[in-house]
Amino acid sequence: LMSVKIAIPFLQPVDPVALQLPDYFSIIKNPMDLGTVKTRLLGGFYTSASELRDAVHLTFDNAMIYNVAGAEVHECARKLKASFDRKF
C-alpha cells in the first residue's frame, strides 16, 4: 500500500504550516499517517488486527474529511482505503 504512487501524501504526518492549512488541527482531532502506522506496527503498538485497521482507516478518513469530495487527495484516500479493505 505504501509503495503505490498515490500513497505519497499519506506516508508522513500532515505539516499544516508547510501546506498552509491553518485550520487543519481544528478539523482533524486525531491525525494519523501510514508512516506512523508502520512504525507502531513494527514496534508492537497494535495488539489486534482491528487496531491496525482502525489506524489505517483513520489516515484515509481524515483526508476525506479535510478535503472535499472530488479533490485529488480525497479521491486518492478513497481509492487506497477501498484497496486496503479488499486486501485486509
Secondary structure, DSSP 4 states (H G I P E B T S, - for coil): -TTSGGGGGGSS---TTTTT-TTHHHH-SS---HHHHHHHHHTT---SHHHHHHHHHHHHHHHHHHSPTTSHHHHHHHHHHHHHHHH-
